Amino acid sequence: MDNFYRRNQILDIIKSGKVATQSDLRRQLAERGVNVTQATVSRDIEELGLVKTREGYRVPEAVAAPVAAPQPSLAVILKEFVRGVREAGNLVVIRTYSGTAQSVAVALDNSPWPEVVGTVAGDDTIFMATPGANEAKRVREQIMAYLEE
């Protein structure tokens, strides 16, 4: 279960009803098929910036306007989902866990990669096209640096 999905579910639950305690939130998440520990819920609440009021948890007023879903850093996404990175001529081939290639490709596309001409993602594989083998090598090295942080 990825952090994006879980945190979006938390925001949806908070916005749609009363959540008085972390136990309430865990129960409602479980009803949606998201089973998490109390520590995870606590960390998510903190990272989402939720506040506890007499009525329960709320999204702060300053953030109550439509907000983009919380986005983890590229390093976090790569570390969570990437299984391997190889060069193949002018391509960088990235293997991910099943069903996560699209999410990783979006994060890569939103990052400044001047060497990258484009990406194509399937279910568990991403092809990043570069102008040549030297650029592919540099991109692979940059990705590996993220994975080793």
N, C-alpha and C positions, 0 to 999 in steps of 0.2 A: 504494500500500500504506500503510495508516495505522499510526501508532505503536502503537495499542492491540493490533492483531492481531499485529504483529511482536514486541512485548514479551511478549504472552501466549504466543507460540510459544517465545520464549527461556526463559520460566519453565517451560513444559512440558518442554522439552528438558533443562534443568538438573535438574528434579525426577525425570525418568525415566531418567537415565543419566549416565555419566561424560563430562564435557567438560573436557579438560585445557588446551586453549588456545583463543584467540579464533578461530584458523583452524578448529579442530574445530567450534566453534559456527557459524561462517559456512557450513561444509560441510553441517552438519545442517539449517541454515535453508534452504540452497539445495535440499536434498532435499525440503523442504516447499514449495518454490516461492517462497521469500523470498530474493531476491538483494540483498545489502547490502554496503557497503564495510566495511573494517576499522574506519574511523573511526566509522561508525554503530554497529557492534557494541560498540566501546569506550565510546561515549557511553551506549548502552543499559545496559551492565553497570554503569556508574557510577550512572546514574539509578535503576536497579532496586536498587542497594545490594548487588549480589552480591559475594561475597568469594572470593578464590582460596586454596585449600588445597593440600596435597600431593596430594590425590585429584582436584583440579580445582575448577571453579567451583561454588559452593554458595549457597543462600539462607541468610542468617544465621540462627542458632538463634532469635533473638528474633522473627524474622519468618517462621519456618518453619511456624507455625500457619496455617490457612486465611486467606488474605489476599485482599482485593478486588483486582482488576486495577488496575494503575497508571492514574490518571486525570489527563490533562493539564488545564490550566486552561481556562476558557471562552474566554479570548482566543486560546489556541493552537488550539482547535477551530474557532473562527470564522475565524481567519486561514487555516487549512489548507483548509477546505471551502466557505466561503461565496463565491459569485460575484456576488451582488447583493442589495440590500435596498431595497424600495419600500413606500410606504404606499398603501392602497386603502380609503378610508373609515376604518372602525374596525379594519382589518386591517393587519398588517405581513406582507408577502410576502417570504420569504427564498428565494433561488435558491441551490442547492448543486450540487456536482458529482454526477453520477449515482451513486446508491446510498448517498449519505452523509446524506441528509435526516434519517433516523431517528436517527443518532448525534448530529447537531447538535441535534435537537429534545429528546433526552434531556438533553443538557447545558444547554439553555435551561430546560427544566422543573425541573432541579435547582438553578437559580439563583434568587435572590430578585428576582422581577419582580412587585411588587404590582399593576402596571397590567395584567398579562396575565390574562385569564379562562381561556384554554386554548390548546393548540396542536394542529394536525393536520399530520402529515407524510406525504408520498408518497415517491417515489423521489428526486426532485431539487428538491422545493418544500415549503416549510413555511408554513402560515398561522398567525399568532399573532393571536388575537382579543383586543381590548381593549374597554372600555366605550364609547369614543368616539374621534373623530379626534384630539383633543388628546393622549390617552394613546398612540395609535398613533405620533404624531409623536415623543413623548418616547422610546418604546421604540426606534424606528428610530435616533434620535440616539444612544442608549446603545450600540446594536449597532455603529453606525458608529465611535463612540469606541474600542471594542475593536479594530476593524479597523485603526484608524490608530495604535494604540500602537506 
